[in-house]
Every structure is written in structure tokens, then in C-alpha cells.
Amino acid sequence: MMDIKKNKPFIFLLFCFSFILKGQEADVSDPVEKIVPFKAGEWFGFRIHYGIFNASYATLSLTQDTINGIPVIHAKGYGKTTGLARWFFKVEDHYDSFFDEKKIIPYHFIRDKLIAIPKI
């Protein structure tokens, strides 16, 4: 027979995790329109560095586009290594992601990368 006093912590944790897992469900069949915190025309850039040495630059920009007549946001990402880091590990990545303007559902993703590790 099961001793309930010994299993109280286990039952309590099981009860708590059941609510957490229930909250993580996503219904993608009929997504609702969301208020988006961004719009076409926005962009930002990053400078990645180690101390005084620049390691890479990355940019992300948003533009208006259409896929099969559906208005979408086209997110373009670009990143590349620079300076001393480029001598050791050459990276140049292009990312393109197309997603719905209102529902933020992805339609298409493209990754074009160049990674070259020099022979030593």
C-alpha cells in the first residue's frame, strides 16, 4: 500500500508541473492577431568585441514584402567576423525570414552561410 505522507512532496510537484505544462500549450490552428512591437523599416546593429578587439558585426532589418499575395514582414539578418578574429575563423551569414504581419507566423526561412576555417 502507498504511504501518502511519504509521497506528499511528489504529489505536490506533479500537481505544480501539470499547470506549468498546460500553460505551454500552443494552438497554432487559429492564431489570433497580435499587437506587434515592431514594424517595417526598423533596423538595429551589433558590434561584438572581446575587450578592445572587434570580433564581428551583425545587423537585422525589417521590410514590407509579399509571399503568394500575402503581406509579410521580411527580416534580413547579416553577420560577419572582422579584424583579428577573421584570420582564425571566417564567418559570413545571411538570414532571411518571412512572417505574417499580424499573426507573427513564419512562412519561409533562408540561411546562406559561409564558414571558412583556415588550414594550420
C-alpha positions in Angstrom: 0.0 0.0 0.0 1.2 3.5 -0.8 2.2 5.8 2.1 0.6 9.2 1.4 2.8 11.0 3.9 6.0 10.0 2.2 4.6 10.8 -1.3 3.2 14.3 -0.5 6.2 16.2 -2.0 6.0 14.1 -5.2 2.2 14.6 -5.5 2.6 18.3 -4.9 5.4 18.6 -7.6 3.3 16.6 -10.0 0.3 18.9 -9.4 2.5 22.1 -9.9 4.1 20.7 -13.1 0.8 19.8 -14.6 -0.2 23.6 -14.5 3.2 24.6 -16.0 2.9 22.2 -18.9 -0.7 23.2 -19.5 0.4 26.8 -19.8 3.0 25.9 -22.5 0.5 24.5 -25.0 0.2 26.4 -28.2 -2.8 26.3 -30.5 -1.5 27.1 -34.0 -4.6 26.1 -35.8 -6.3 29.5 -35.4 -3.7 32.1 -34.2 -5.1 35.4 -33.2 -3.8 38.7 -34.4 -1.3 40.3 -32.0 -0.2 43.8 -31.3 3.4 43.7 -32.7 6.1 45.8 -31.1 7.9 46.3 -34.4 7.2 47.4 -38.0 8.7 47.5 -41.4 11.6 50.0 -41.7 13.2 49.3 -38.3 16.7 48.0 -38.0 19.5 47.6 -35.5 23.1 46.6 -35.5 25.5 45.0 -33.1 29.3 45.2 -32.6 30.6 42.1 -30.9 34.1 42.6 -29.3 36.5 41.0 -26.8 38.0 43.7 -24.8 39.5 46.2 -27.3 39.4 43.7 -30.3 36.4 43.8 -32.6 35.2 40.3 -33.4 32.2 40.8 -35.6 29.3 43.0 -36.7 25.7 41.9 -37.1 22.6 43.8 -38.4 18.9 43.0 -38.6 16.4 44.9 -40.7 12.7 44.6 -41.3 11.0 45.4 -44.7 7.5 45.0 -46.1 7.1 42.2 -48.7 4.6 39.7 -50.1 4.6 35.9 -50.5 1.9 34.5 -52.8 -0.1 37.7 -52.4 0.1 37.6 -48.6 1.6 40.7 -46.9 4.5 39.7 -44.8 7.4 41.2 -42.9 10.8 40.3 -44.3 13.5 40.1 -41.6 17.0 40.3 -43.0 20.0 39.4 -40.8 23.6 39.6 -41.7 26.7 38.9 -39.6 30.4 38.6 -40.3 33.6 38.3 -38.4 36.1 41.2 -38.6 39.6 42.1 -37.6 41.8 39.6 -35.9 39.0 37.1 -35.4 38.6 36.8 -39.2 42.1 35.4 -39.5 41.2 32.5 -37.3 37.5 31.9 -38.1 35.9 33.5 -41.1 32.1 33.7 -40.9 29.7 35.5 -43.2 26.0 34.6 -42.6 22.8 35.9 -44.3 19.4 35.1 -42.8 16.1 35.8 -44.3 12.8 35.2 -42.5 9.3 35.9 -43.8 6.4 36.0 -41.3 2.9 37.3 -41.2 2.4 40.9 -40.3 -0.5 40.4 -37.9 -0.2 36.9 -36.5 3.6 36.6 -36.5 3.5 33.2 -38.1 6.7 32.2 -40.0 6.1 31.3 -43.7 9.7 30.9 -45.0 13.2 30.9 -43.7 16.5 31.0 -45.6 20.1 30.7 -44.3 23.0 31.3 -46.6 26.3 30.9 -44.8 30.0 31.0 -45.5 32.2 29.4 -42.9 35.9 29.0 -43.7 38.4 27.6 -41.1 41.9 28.3 -42.2 44.3 25.4 -42.5 47.1 25.5 -40.0 
